[in-house]
């Protein structure tokens, strides 16, 4: 029986931009679905959903900044 130590996988950042772009698109889709769901929500639920979408907007801004950073790093 061989005893191998667990080795971490090497950091492969080549596809980070694409992954981040996919995450942005999925988040936008979630926001759109939430907006549609508000039609059937109570006032309290609408308030919570609006707050959730605001946090999503903030996440999108952060992901877009990270996309720019990753793209810049790849160009160097």
C-alpha positions in Angstrom: 0.0 0.0 0.0 1.5 3.3 -1.0 1.3 6.3 1.3 0.9 9.5 -0.6 0.7 12.8 1.1 -2.2 15.0 0.1 -0.8 17.7 -2.1 -2.8 20.8 -3.0 -3.6 21.3 -6.7 -1.6 24.0 -8.4 -3.3 27.4 -8.6 -4.6 27.5 -12.1 -6.1 31.0 -12.8 -6.3 30.8 -16.5 -10.0 30.5 -16.6 -10.9 32.9 -13.7 -12.1 35.6 -16.0 -14.6 33.2 -17.7 -15.7 31.8 -14.4 -16.3 35.3 -13.0 -18.2 36.3 -16.1 -20.4 33.2 -15.7 -21.0 34.1 -12.1 -22.0 37.7 -13.0 -24.5 36.3 -15.6 -26.0 33.9 -13.1 -26.4 36.6 -10.5 -28.1 38.9 -13.0 -30.5 36.1 -13.9 -31.2 35.5 -10.2 -32.0 39.2 -9.9 -34.4 39.1 -12.8 -36.1 36.0 -11.3 -36.4 37.8 -8.0 -37.9 40.8 -9.6 -40.6 38.6 -11.3 -41.3 36.8 -7.9 -42.0 40.2 -6.2 -45.3 40.3 -8.1 -46.6 37.6 -5.7 -44.7 38.6 -2.6 -46.0 40.4 0.5 -44.7 43.9 1.3 -42.3 42.4 3.9 -41.1 39.8 1.4 -40.7 42.5 -1.3 -38.5 44.5 1.1 -36.3 41.5 1.8 -36.1 40.7 -1.9 -35.1 44.3 -2.8 -32.4 44.1 -0.1 -31.2 40.8 -1.5 -31.0 42.3 -5.0 -29.0 45.2 -3.6 -26.5 42.9 -2.1 -26.3 41.1 -5.5 -25.6 44.4 -7.2 -22.8 45.0 -4.8 -21.5 41.5 -5.5 -21.6 42.1 -9.2 -19.6 45.3 -8.8 -17.0 43.4 -6.9 -16.9 40.5 -9.4 -16.5 43.0 -12.3 -13.6 44.6 -10.5 -12.0 41.2 -10.0 -12.6 40.4 -13.7 -10.6 43.6 -14.6 -7.9 42.7 -12.1 -7.6 39.1 -13.4 -7.6 40.2 -17.0 -4.9 42.8 -16.3 -2.8 40.1 -14.6 -3.2 37.7 -17.5 -2.0 40.4 -19.9 1.3 40.8 -18.1 
